[in-house]
Amino acid sequence: MNTNQKSYALPIAMMFALFFMIAFVTGLPSPMGVIVAKQFGATNFESQLGFLGNFLAYAFMGIPAGMMLKKIGYKKTALSAIIVGFVGVSVQFLSGQVGSFSVYLIGAFISGFSMCMLNTVVNPMLNTLGGGGNKGNQLIQFGGSINSIGATITPMLVGWLMGDVAGRTIEKANPALFLALGIFALAFVVLLFVDIPEPHMEKAEDKKVKDTHSPLSFRHFIFGAVAIFIYVGIEIGIPSTANLYMTAQSSAANPGLGIDATIAGSIVGLYWLLMLVGRLTGASIGAKVSSKTMLTAVASTGLILILLAIFSPKSLVVTVPFIGTVVPISVIFIVLCGLCTSIMWGGIFNLAVEGLGKYTAAASGIFMVMVCGGGIVPLIQGWVSDHFGYISSYWVMFACLAYMLWYALVGCKNVNKDIPVE
């Protein structure tokens, strides 16, 4: 395929914008959880329902999104995803107007459908627009970096917008929602009028051949799918609970730190910034260090950091670099976990699809379904924090990271090499 990259500069830019939007909209439930906790009196468990709504949509849309890609192609799938995303964010805006927690959750659920569809299309579409090979891979790496930037900005921006405790309402977050709507609208208009190559759209003459095996025939893939489910929960749960912990007022039942939401959002933003650093580092050494070694190293480091966060005394405080706020050192250990979660997705994916051959495409669709763990695991952590405290809830993260280490050391071994994959 000979794709002229210069000719597709505008749609490539829009794909970068959508990479940003995936992180931006997916990250909204974290600071919005702080808002609904104040505006609607939601518990820690209930404040995580936004993530549940967002990621539960992946369970419904993961495989259908892959089928859409084959049936109608990149362009129509992307346009459909943008429309759904516009509707989802609009419903979240409406929830602020009517003051309804239920409407907010519906908006988060609709947004999740869009994020699943976009996640399915943006990576292969960027690779195609770049002409495949090294150039296509390079565009995807750039897209991933922009995704991390979006994740970094979200808690900082919404934290700044929500202001002090008394004024925390969804309406305060409207500028962030308007930004999302504007980017969606611009991307839709640009993609609507641009021709995009569709090398992977299913042809009329293509025939479906019945196969006796599937990705689920491979034990290491099943364990890997569980690892993806848990990983997304780790990535979301660690910073989201930290945000709740820092912004909650101190009480005998579940003492928080009572930090201003703007500052807390900036501290959580450092977690996502460290994920960007970790991804860039992982990309630079990926050719020399195996996925097994990298996943083992980050899972082990994550376990140590979580233990330090749990057992560090609250009286031991430090100043947050670049921000200047004094916090318990446990918060720093939690933020540093961003370096560990940064490369887990790629490491798990590579180990789980090793040796799958023709079943790799179907495996990708199943992975997208398992992203729903990003809504379920933080919900479990939220319930634990309600009953046992914010810091104690990180034992949930410890258990999840322990599974990651087990998968890297034992679970990733392919014991089904007798299955034909050509």
KEMISE-672724 format. One record per residue (C-alpha): residue in three letters; x, y, z. Coordinates in steps of 0.25 Angstrom, whole numbers, padded with zeros to 4 digits, always signed. Layout:
<pts>
AlaXYZ ...
</pts>
This chain:
<pts>
Met+0000+0000+0000 Asn+0005+0014-0004 Thr-0001+0024+0005 Asn+0004+0038+0004 Gln+0005+0043+0018 Lys+0005+0058+0014 Ser-0008+0056+0007 Tyr-0014+0051+0020 Ala-0008+0061+0030 Leu-0022+0067+0034 Pro-0029+0053+0037 Ile-0016+0049+0044 Ala-0017+0062+0053 Met-0032+0058+0056 Met-0027+0044+0060 Phe-0018+0050+0070 Ala-0029+0059+0075 Leu-0037+0047+0077 Phe-0026+0040+0084 Phe-0026+0052+0093 Met-0042+0051+0094 Ile-0041+0036+0098 Ala-0032+0039+0110 Phe-0040+0052+0113 Val-0054+0046+0114 Thr-0049+0033+0120 Gly-0042+0041+0131 Leu-0054+0050+0134 Pro-0061+0041+0144 Ser-0049+0043+0154 Pro-0051+0058+0156 Met-0066+0057+0154 Gly-0066+0046+0165 Val-0061+0057+0174 Ile-0072+0066+0169 Val-0084+0056+0171 Ala-0079+0052+0184 Lys-0081+0067+0189 Gln-0093+0071+0180 Phe-0101+0058+0182 Gly-0095+0053+0195 Ala-0090+0040+0188 Thr-0082+0030+0195 Asn-0068+0026+0190 Phe-0075+0014+0184 Glu-0085+0022+0177 Ser-0075+0032+0173 Gln-0068+0021+0165 Leu-0081+0018+0157 Gly-0077+0028+0146 Phe-0065+0019+0143 Leu-0074+0006+0144 Gly-0084+0013+0134 Asn-0072+0017+0124 Phe-0065+0004+0124 Leu-0077-0005+0125 Ala-0080-0001+0111 Tyr-0068-0008+0106 Ala-0074-0021+0110 Phe-0085-0018+0101 Met-0078-0011+0090 Gly-0064-0018+0089 Ile-0067-0029+0079 Pro-0078-0021+0071 Ala-0068-0010+0069 Gly-0058-0019+0063 Met-0069-0024+0054 Met-0073-0010+0050 Leu-0059-0008+0046 Lys-0060-0020+0036 Lys-0074-0016+0031 Ile-0074-0001+0029 Gly-0059+0002+0030 Tyr-0050+0012+0038 Lys-0057+0025+0033 Lys-0072+0022+0036 Thr-0068+0015+0049 Ala-0060+0027+0054 Leu-0072+0036+0050 Ser-0082+0028+0057 Ala-0073+0028+0070 Ile-0072+0043+0069 Ile-0087+0044+0069 Val-0089+0035+0080 Gly-0078+0042+0088 Phe-0084+0056+0086 Val-0097+0050+0091 Gly-0091+0044+0103 Val-0084+0057+0107 Ser-0096+0065+0104 Val-0104+0056+0114 Gln-0094+0059+0125 Phe-0095+0074+0122 Leu-0110+0072+0123 Ser-0109+0065+0137 Gly-0103+0078+0142 Gln-0115+0086+0137 Val-0125+0076+0143 Gly-0117+0073+0156 Ser-0118+0058+0154 Phe-0108+0047+0158 Ser-0115+0037+0149 Val-0115+0045+0137 Tyr-0100+0047+0139 Leu-0098+0032+0140 Ile-0106+0030+0127 Gly-0096+0040+0120 Ala-0084+0033+0125 Phe-0090+0020+0120 Ile-0093+0026+0106 Ser-0079+0032+0106 Gly-0073+0018+0109 Phe-0079+0013+0096 Ser-0072+0024+0088 Met-0059+0022+0095 Cys-0059+0007+0092 Met-0062+0010+0077 Leu-0051+0020+0076 Asn-0041+0011+0083 Thr-0044+0000+0073 Val-0042+0009+0061 Val-0031+0020+0064 Asn-0019+0010+0065 Pro-0021+0003+0052 Met-0026+0016+0045 Leu-0013+0023+0049 Asn-0005+0011+0044 Thr-0012+0012+0031 Leu-0011+0027+0029 Gly+0004+0026+0032 Gly+0005+0015+0021 Gly+0008+0004+0031 Gly+0022-0001+0035 Asn+0031+0008+0043 Lys+0024+0021+0040 Gly+0010+0015+0044 Asn+0016+0010+0057 Gln+0022+0024+0059 Leu+0009+0031+0058 Ile+0003+0021+0068 Gln+0014+0024+0078 Phe+0011+0039+0076 Gly-0004+0036+0078 Gly-0001+0029+0091 Ser+0007+0040+0096 Ile-0004+0050+0093 Asn-0013+0040+0100 Ser-0005+0042+0112 Ile-0005+0057+0111 Gly-0020+0057+0111 Ala-0020+0048+0123 Thr-0011+0057+0130 Ile-0019+0070+0127 Thr-0033+0064+0131 Pro-0031+0064+0146 Met-0024+0077+0146 Leu-0034+0085+0138 Val-0046+0080+0145 Gly-0040+0081+0158 Trp-0037+0096+0155 Leu-0051+0098+0150 Met-0058+0092+0162 Gly-0052+0101+0172 Asp-0055+0100+0187 Val-0063+0090+0194 Ala-0076+0098+0194 Gly-0076+0101+0179 Arg-0074+0087+0174 Thr-0085+0084+0164 Ile-0085+0078+0150 Glu-0088+0092+0144 Lys-0074+0096+0149 Ala-0068+0086+0139 Asn-0076+0091+0127 Pro-0064+0098+0121 Ala-0057+0084+0120 Leu-0070+0078+0114 Phe-0071+0089+0104 Leu-0056+0086+0100 Ala-0059+0071+0098 Leu-0072+0075+0090 Gly-0064+0085+0081 Ile-0053+0075+0078 Phe-0063+0064+0074 Ala-0070+0074+0065 Leu-0057+0078+0058 Ala-0053+0064+0056 Phe-0066+0060+0051 Val-0066+0071+0040 Val-0052+0068+0036 Leu-0053+0053+0035 Leu-0067+0054+0027 Phe-0060+0062+0016 Val-0047+0054+0015 Asp-0045+0041+0007 Ile-0038+0030+0016 Pro-0032+0017+0011 Glu-0040+0005+0015 Pro-0031-0007+0013 His-0037-0016+0023 Met-0052-0014+0020 Glu-0059-0028+0018 Lys-0061-0031+0003 Ala-0074-0036-0002 Glu-0067-0049-0007 Asp-0060-0051+0007 Lys-0066-0064+0013 Lys-0066-0068+0027 Val-0060-0081+0030 Lys-0064-0089+0042 Asp-0052-0091+0052 Thr-0052-0102+0063 His-0043-0093+0071 Ser-0043-0078+0076 Pro-0034-0070+0085 Leu-0041-0076+0097 Ser-0034-0089+0093 Phe-0021-0083+0098 Arg-0019-0084+0114 His-0009-0072+0114 Phe-0019-0064+0106 Ile-0030-0066+0116 Phe-0021-0062+0127 Gly-0016-0050+0119 Ala-0030-0046+0117 Val-0033-0046+0132 Ala-0020-0038+0133 Ile-0025-0027+0124 Phe-0038-0027+0132 Ile-0030-0025+0145 Tyr-0020-0015+0139 Val-0030-0005+0134 Gly-0036-0005+0148 Ile-0022-0003+0154 Glu-0019+0009+0144 Ile-0032+0015+0148 Gly-0034+0011+0162 Ile-0020+0016+0168 Pro-0022+0031+0164 Ser-0037+0032+0165 Thr-0037+0027+0180 Ala-0025+0036+0182 Asn-0033+0048+0177 Leu-0044+0045+0187 Tyr-0035+0043+0198 Met-0028+0056+0196 Thr-0041+0064+0194 Ala-0049+0058+0205 Gln-0051+0065+0218 Ser-0045+0059+0230 Ser-0055+0050+0238 Ala-0054+0040+0249 Ala-0060+0029+0240 Asn-0052+0031+0228 Pro-0042+0042+0229 Gly-0038+0050+0217 Leu-0027+0061+0215 Gly-0036+0072+0211 Ile-0027+0077+0200 Asp-0033+0088+0190 Ala-0038+0081+0178 Thr-0029+0089+0169 Ile-0017+0084+0176 Ala-0022+0070+0177 Gly-0025+0070+0162 Ser-0011+0074+0159 Ile-0005+0064+0168 Val-0013+0053+0161 Gly-0008+0059+0148 Leu+0006+0055+0152 Tyr+0002+0041+0152 Trp-0003+0042+0138 Leu+0010+0050+0134 Leu+0018+0039+0140 Met+0010+0029+0131 Leu+0015+0037+0119 Val+0029+0037+0124 Gly+0028+0022+0126 Arg+0022+0019+0112 Leu+0033+0027+0105 Thr+0043+0020+0113 Gly+0037+0006+0110 Ala+0036+0010+0095 Ser+0051+0013+0095 Ile+0056+0000+0102 Gly+0045-0009+0096 Ala+0054-0014+0085 Lys+0064-0019+0095 Val+0056-0023+0107 Ser+0045-0034+0106 Ser+0031-0032+0110 Lys+0032-0043+0121 Thr+0044-0036+0127 Met+0037-0022+0127 Leu+0024-0027+0133 Thr+0031-0034+0144 Ala+0039-0022+0147 Val+0027-0012+0148 Ala+0018-0022+0155 Ser+0029-0024+0166 Thr+0031-0009+0167 Gly+0017-0006+0168 Leu+0015-0016+0179 Ile+0026-0010+0187 Leu+0020+0004+0185 Ile+0006+0000+0189 Leu+0012-0006+0202 Leu+0020+0006+0205 Ala+0007+0015+0203 Ile-0001+0006+0212 Phe+0009+0005+0224 Ser+0015+0019+0223 Pro+0011+0027+0235 Lys+0001+0039+0232 Ser+0010+0048+0240 Leu+0022+0046+0230 Val+0020+0057+0220 Val+0027+0062+0208 Thr+0026+0074+0198 Val+0021+0070+0185 Pro+0031+0074+0174 Phe+0026+0085+0164 Ile+0014+0087+0173 Gly+0019+0091+0186 Thr+0008+0085+0195 Val+0011+0077+0207 Val+0005+0063+0207 Pro+0007+0049+0214 Ile+0018+0042+0207 Ser+0008+0031+0204 Val+0002+0040+0193 Ile+0016+0041+0187 Phe+0017+0026+0186 Ile+0003+0025+0180 Val+0006+0035+0169 Leu+0019+0028+0166 Cys+0011+0016+0162 Gly+0008+0023+0149 Leu+0022+0019+0144 Cys+0018+0004+0147 Thr+0004+0004+0140 Ser+0010+0011+0128 Ile+0015-0001+0120 Met+0006-0012+0126 Trp-0004-0011+0114 Gly+0006-0014+0103 Gly+0013-0024+0112 Ile+0001-0032+0115 Phe-0004-0031+0100 Asn+0009-0036+0094 Leu+0010-0048+0104 Ala-0005-0052+0103 Val-0005-0052+0087 Glu+0008-0059+0086 Gly+0006-0071+0077 Leu-0008-0068+0074 Gly-0006-0066+0059 Lys-0019-0065+0051 Tyr-0027-0063+0065 Thr-0020-0050+0068 Ala-0031-0041+0062 Ala-0042-0048+0070 Ala-0033-0047+0082 Ser-0033-0032+0081 Gly-0048-0031+0081 Ile-0048-0040+0094 Phe-0038-0030+0100 Met-0047-0019+0097 Val-0058-0025+0104 Met-0049-0028+0116 Val-0046-0013+0118 Cys-0059-0012+0126 Gly-0050-0016+0138 Gly-0047-0001+0138 Gly-0061+0001+0144 Ile-0063-0011+0152 Val-0049-0012+0160 Pro-0050+0003+0164 Leu-0064+0001+0169 Ile-0059-0011+0178 Gln-0048-0002+0183 Gly-0058+0009+0186 Trp-0067+0000+0194 Val-0054-0005+0202 Ser-0051+0010+0205 Asp-0065+0013+0210 His-0064+0002+0220 Phe-0049+0001+0223 Gly-0043+0015+0219 Tyr-0036+0021+0207 Ile-0022+0015+0209 Ser-0027+0001+0213 Ser-0034+0001+0200 Tyr-0021+0000+0193 Trp-0020-0015+0198 Val-0029-0017+0186 Met-0019-0011+0177 Phe-0008-0020+0184 Ala-0016-0032+0180 Cys-0018-0028+0166 Leu-0003-0025+0164 Ala+0000-0039+0170 Tyr-0008-0045+0159 Met+0000-0037+0149 Leu+0013-0042+0155 Trp+0008-0057+0155 Tyr+0004-0055+0140 Ala+0017-0049+0136 Leu+0025-0061+0143 Val+0015-0073+0141 Gly+0002-0070+0134 Cys+0008-0065+0121 Lys+0014-0078+0117 Asn+0007-0084+0104 Val+0004-0098+0107 Asn-0005-0100+0095 Lys+0005-0100+0084 Asp-0002-0112+0078 Ile-0013-0104+0072 Pro-0011-0100+0058 Val-0011-0085+0056 Glu-0008-0083+0041 
</pts>
